[in-house]
Every structure is written in C-alpha cells, then in structure tokens.
Amino acid sequence: MSKKTFNFDFIKNRKTYFTISVILMAVCILSTFVFGAKLDIQFKGGTIITYLYDGTIDTAQFEADATEALGGINVSSTVGTDFNTGKNNIQLSLLSNSGLTADKQIVLTDTLEEKYADNALELVESTDVSPSAGREFFAKCLVAAFFSALVLIIYIAVRFKNIGGWLAGVCAIIALIHDVVVVYGTFIIFRMEIDANFMAVVLTILGYSINSTIVIYDRIRENMELNKKAGRGEMTSLSINQSLTRSFNTSITTIIAMLVVTIVAKVYGVDSIISFSFPMMLGLISGTYSSICISGPLWVLLEEKMENSKKKKKPAPKTA
C-alpha cells in the first residue's frame, strides 16, 4: 500500500499564509487594549482566603457579601473540592500590594460565617502573596525563553549549515514568536488570568512547534542533497508535503486529548485546568500552522532576498 503524498504549493501561497499570521498576531496584540490583561494574584500581590462549606453557595452573592464586609474592596472567587476532606471549598482572591490586615480578615470571616451559617462555612487558610515572587518567576521564564531561542538558532545553524542554517534558525524563532502571541491572545480574548499556567502552555507549545519545524528542515536538507539542481522553493514545498502526515498525526492526538480534558473540566467546573488545556489546544493548532506555513516559506523568501541583494551589489563586468 503506497503512502499518501500531498501536493500543496506552500511557496506559491506563502503571501496568504503570512497575511493570515500578521492579522492574527495584530488581533491578539490589540485585544490587550480592548479587553485588558487579567493578571493573576501572584503577579499583582494580595491575599488568598480559603473556606470550606457544605451544600451550595451562589458565588456572585458570596463575592458581593465579601466586598461589602471589606468596605468595597473587590474580590474574585473560585470553587473546588478539598481533596483531604472531600468538602466543597471556595477561594477568595483580594488584590492588594500590602495584603489584608488581620482585623479586616477577622471582620470578613465573622460576617461570612454568620451569613452562611447554614453552609457551615469554615476558614481553613489565609495567605498573603507578594507580587515580587510572581515577577521574579516571570523574569526567570523570559530569561529561559531567550537563552532557549539563542541555543536553537546556534543548533539549527550548525546542523543545517548546508541550507543556510542561521537564517533557518531565525525563521524558526519567528514562527515560535507567532505561537507565543497566539497563546497570549487566547488568554486575553477569553478573559483568562495570566498565571503559572500561561508560562507552562507557552513552554510546552514551543517544544511541539520547534520539533515539527526541525523535522521539516531535516527533510529539506535531505531533498536538496538528493536533487541539487532543483530549486529551493520546489524542494521546500516538497519537504513540507512529505512531513504533513507526521505533523498532523502528532498534533491531532494531543489536541483531542486537550479537548477531552477541557470538556471534562468545564462540566465539573475546574477552571484551573481549563486555563491550561484550552490555550494548549489553540497553541497546538498555531504551532502546527507556523511550522508548516511560516518557518519554511519564510526561509525561502529571505534566502531569495539575500541572493537578489548580492546580485545587485555584484559589480558589472568591465568592457574594453
């Protein structure tokens, strides 16, 4: 049985792919100014207070009661299940650079315990969060991402030096930036808090995307060695077509897994998992698209521009 071979002209249609990517990235970036970024408490600082309770609680009313008890300080809440006791829990997050004073915490707890006496409300934990810890974590992630990008460029430059490796490395990094922006836009547009899950999704997507890109580059190198007379664009398009099945199979299996996790988490109201699985799903789609439609075609475009630039700079032969 012969293996199915695709025959899409990725080089001919590269302007369409680039336009789609530019529009998508612009929408993701502009969404920050439209919706604003929701930073998790670990990046802004504040207090997290956790209560156990029986029965059911209207979270909107609970937040309103907590805000009133605190004299107008806005709070947000998440509900879940305490794994140790099996009881329901509700977690209040209060953004504040200085944290919540002990007196205000006592007033808040007394007020809520009185209003929700039928739910046997019980304070189990109160934690002040320093914004500096979140900023430090974020800074370390950025440093790690920067050095990872640098190492990737060096690695690709060495491994694929016979096809202009350093430029291929730069194109791979541009494709990764595309994926990071899409993941960021997902968090902004769908009103998810930027927290540790954001960095986890970004780093995971970068791994998937660069792996797919390197597979395509490896195929380009092999095809150009086998047929040195063929054009760069022709070999690149052929190589991407040959890699399509592998790229799709790898991504689709993980996307389906993340879709199942997202649905289950939505049914059971586990928002902390949704903020990982849903952006992960869209990030995988973006990573597959960028490795197929961006890195290779962009590399061909830049190589052609460099060649044309060298031809223009080359002095014309002298005439007698």
Order of alpha helices (4+ residues) and beta strands (2+ residues): alpha-alpha-beta-alpha-beta-beta-alpha-beta-alpha-alpha-alpha-alpha-alpha-alpha
